[in-house]
Structures are given as C-alpha cells and as structure tokens.
Amino acid sequence: MSTPGSTERAPHHSMNQPRKLLAISYALLVLWISSCTQTPEAVEDVTFIANGPRFDVIIRNGTVYDGMGLSPVITDVGILGDTVAVVGPLVSATADIEVDATGLAVAPGFINMLSWATQSLLVDGRSESDIRQGVTLEVFGEGWSMGPLNDTMREQALNAQGDLKFDIPWTTLDEYLQHLEDRGVSCNVASFVGATTVRIHELGYEDREPNQEELERMQELVRQAMQDGALGVGSSLIYAPAFYASTDELIALSRAASPYGGMYISHLRSEGDRLVEAVDELITIAQEADIPAEIYHLKAAGERNWPKIQEVVERVEAAHAVGLKITADMYAYTAGATGLNAAMPPWSQEGGHGKWVENLQDPDIRARVADEMSKPGDDWENLYELAGAENIILVGFRTDALKPLTGKTLAEVATMREKSPEDTAIDLVIEDNSRVEAIYFLMSEDNIHYKMALPWMSFCSDEASLAPEGSFLESNPHPRAYGNFARVAGKYARDEKSVPLEDIIRRLTSFPANNLGLHRRGALQPGYFADVVVFDPKNVQDHATFEAPHAFSTGVQHVFVNGTHVLRNGNHSGATPGRVVRGPGWSGRDHQPWRWKD
C-alpha cells in the first residue's frame, strides 16, 4: 500500500506536496544543515537520535551532479521514504542503508525519451538493460501507444504477438500504465498518446482524411488521455497508417493536447530526402497548435542527406528566436532499427498488416512494390534505397523456420535464395507474417558528435528494456537497448569529450523532465522523488554490439527508484518500486497545467 506523499495518482493535495514541517523538530534540522544551499522545506519525518538525524538512505562522499548543469560537488545525499531530503554534509547522521560513493558520480535517474519497453515490461518488469545504465523513467508513445483500444484493436494486438506473450486487460492508456505499476516494474513509466493509435481507433487503416465528426472524436480521445496523465501527442509519420495523416489533422490533435500543457513529439515524415521539409512541418504544427514540439531521434538518413543536419539545426534555432519551444532527442549509433515495412511503399499497406501481406502475394502489386523499392521514394521514406541491402541486418522473426537468418544482411539472404533483395524482402514478410525486424545503417558518425553538443538535445534508446535470457534471446535487438546511455556517458562524454559530463547529465535528467512538465522529477533537490543513479564515470561502458547485442553495460553501481534500492553494487535487487508518472494535465493534480519554460 502506498504511503502518504509516495504516489502521483491520489488527488488529495497532501499526497502530491511534502507535508508541513513540525516546527520544533525541524528547527533543529534547519540549524544543523544551515550551510547547505538547498532549502530544507521538503524534509519529512526525520528521526532524531543522540548523535544526529536518521534517514532511510545516505549516499556519502559522492561527486554530486544536481541535474541542472552546475559543476559537481563532493557531498552527501539523504533520502527519506521516496523523497530526496537533504543534499549536503551528513556527517553525524545515520541511515538504514549507507552507500560509500567516494570517487563515483551521483546524479538524478536518467530519462529515456523514447522507449519501446511497452511489451518487454509486461514480460519482465525488472527493466534490466536500462536500469543497469541508470535509466529510471521510460517514456512511451512514438506514434503508437498502448491505448486507447477498441475491441478490434485489442484482437489485432493479441494476434500480432510474436516471442513476447501477454494478456491485454486494459482499454485506455492510463489503464495500461496502471496495469504495469500494479504488476510491478523497477522503473517509472509515462507515455504520450499515439496519433496513429487514435487514428486507428476511429478510421482503422484507411488512407483518407477523417470527417469532422471523426476528427472531433479523435480530439476527445486525446483530451481524455491528457486528463489521465498523457504527456502529449506522439506521431510516427513514415509508417502506414500514420503516413496518411495530413498536417491539419496533426494540428487538430495537438490543439486538443495544448491546454493541458502537453507536447507534440514526432518521428518526422522524412529523415532523409525531405528532412528539412519535415522539420518545417513540425515547426508549423507547434506554431499553429501553440504547443512545444520535439523531434524524435533526430538524424539525417542516407549519405546524400548527411549535410542537411546543419540546416535542420538552423531551422530549429530560428524557431527558438521567435519564441517556439522546439527540442530533439537522439541515440548514439549510426544505425536505426525498424521493420521491412519501412522498405516498402505505404500505399501497399493500406488496410493493415493482413491486407499488406495479402497485397504482396498479388503478382501485379508485388512487381510494383519491388520496382518502387529500388528507387528513391517520390513521396515516402524508402529506407531500403537509402541504406542498401548490404547495410540492412535482419534481426527479428516470428517463425522458428526463419530465425536462423537472424543476424544476416538482406543481401546475404538474397544471395542464399538466388533472388533479388527486393523479392527476398517481400518473401520474408509473407513467410513470417510479420514486418520482420531489421537494422538499417544510415547515419554519419560526424553528425552524432555534432548533435551530441546541441544544448536542446536529450537522449533515447528507441528500444525495449531487456535481459539476456528467456524469450528475449529469440531475436536480436539493436545494441542501443543495452548500451545507449552508457555509450553517451562513456564513449562520447569521457573518451571523446564531445560535451562535459555535467551537461550530458542535465540533458538526461532535468532538461527532459522540464520539457515534459514532470512533477518533482529530474533533479537532486530536497522534495524531489528519489530517483538516483550512482556510477563510475571513469569506467562506465557499453558492451553490446550489432553482432552480439545481448550484453549489459557496466559502470553503474547503484540505482534508487522512488527511494528504493533497485540496483545494488551492480546487481539487480529484484525490487519493483516503479510508478506511473503523469503529465501536467492530469486531472488528479490540483494545480494549473505546467508549461514549458526557459
């Protein structure tokens, strides 16, 4: 059972604000920590003993990064219940759990701005691959969200399951998130409502505009999700049926989210040949809907498009100059991961997955699809043409007969089958009755360094949170599932000195928390929830590779989630204290919606 002040769900004011101090007891504590720069107003229920106050947890002598970008300070952190109570010297204090962080960095828990742990957490709530990198909050909703669902959508989702099997007892997005919390997860969870999901709910997989009544129902679904705590509206526009949505439709959905303090966040309509135009679309949506906007996993895909990244940055910073709030996130690899559906034209996928597979078995349609795959997409994002068959690794199949192909390139499989790569891709989709998961090598290492230094850039894995065991071993993930955050802190901040560690930590913590309007998250300050990571900055390292991706990162020693010790001396404790983190428009919170601020 939750204790007062420990949950973000209960509507009572005292459940969301620290309790008032008992004047006499706390006066002693105020005097005792008077040299500490943080105010003690959030400290609760300190027990005084003969030699000083007692906490639940003390992290001693660590190099403390507050998450705000300031230079670190060697000091202590005291935790009471689920809350950071004191950041400052605690020489005479004691605690049930004491961590010696000498020589280690102590920081707020990291925020994964784009997580696909939606299904993996239903199978294994420990979130091991991310917890072991210091991630304490998984943010979902890249176009598709786990609600709202209707009966048809629920049936389709059950039928589409591959290696990971789970029940779907929920209907709304909020019910899904609460289902995770009730089952037990080690990390906190939050989500955008998917523009694609809302479209499917009302239009199915049809390639047409909604009529006014349908659009109003879509907007009402967004409003309800925002009142339930969604963070905003997420889109993913290269995929069918999201591809069919017009800019005006996206503006309408974003306008529904804006009054609740939400954000519009998007996998752009193009990350390649029409990248700049796609950024312009996002900026237009932000302006017309009066809403902050973020670019998911900003990249320039395809060698001919690599120089465009500088023009994109110029567009974003010009938007800042006129008062628009535009941000981005990224992962630290030159390859992305998605399905072979991103290699085939969206028109062939109208009607949903089953219709797509049926279409590919029609000789005339098949021939047209194969022909269009071999050319730059006139009006769609052709990842096959941008990468080339030799740079596409097949990593995920549903059927046992095809799993031996895991890890081979599409070009290698085409040679084995003595067919063209285009025909091979089509055959694999038909045989596996899935989109077939694949890794596409598309990006520039120089661009990664350039993006890493941008002050308005946060970070994401764009992957599930996994463990090298059980059903997770049936497919190969992108190595970013196990390594992205350790890679940012190790390879880029430490080894290549692309950006100071304190700024990397800011953009892993307070920056995304503020962008999302999160309540008491993202900083090591009294009164904030005690999501804390203790890691060795000299040795934090990713180990997952494209050839062997199921390998944990190392260097993170301790992780606390809501004050509970989840990672202890590098080993998972099995604790599952994660909670639903709700957005600024949540109707259970008794304050005005928070809005993006400088």
Secondary structure, 3 states (H helix, E strand, C coil): CCCCCCCCCCCCHHHCCCCCCCHHHHHHHHHHCCCCCCCCCCCCCCEEECCEEEEEEEEEEEEECCCCCCCCEEEEEEEECCEEEEECCCCCCEEEEEEECCCCEEEECEEECCECCCCHHHHCCCCHHHHCCCEEEEEECCCCCCCCCCHHHHHHHHHCCCCCCCCCCCCCHHHHHHHHHHHCCCCEEEECEEHHHHHHHHHCCCCCCCCHHHHHHHHHHHHHHHHCCCCEEEEECCCCCHHHCCHHHHHHHHHHHHHHCCEEEEECCCCCCCHHHHHHHHHHHHHHHCCCEEECCCCCCCHHHCCHHHHHHHHHHHHHHCCCCEEEEECCCCEEEEEHHHHCCHHHHCCCHHHHHHHHCCHHHHHHHHHHHCCCCCCCCCHHHHHCHHHEEEEECCCCCCHHHCCCEHHHHHHHHCCCHHHHHHHHHHHHCCCCEEEEECCCHHHHHHHHCCCCEEECCCECCCCCCHHHHHCCCCCHHHHHHHHHHHHHHHHCCCCCHHHHHHHHCHHHHHHHCCCCCCCCCCCCECCEEEECCCCCECCCCCCCCCCCCECEEEEEECCEEEEECCEECCCCCCCECCCCCCCCCCCCCCCCCC
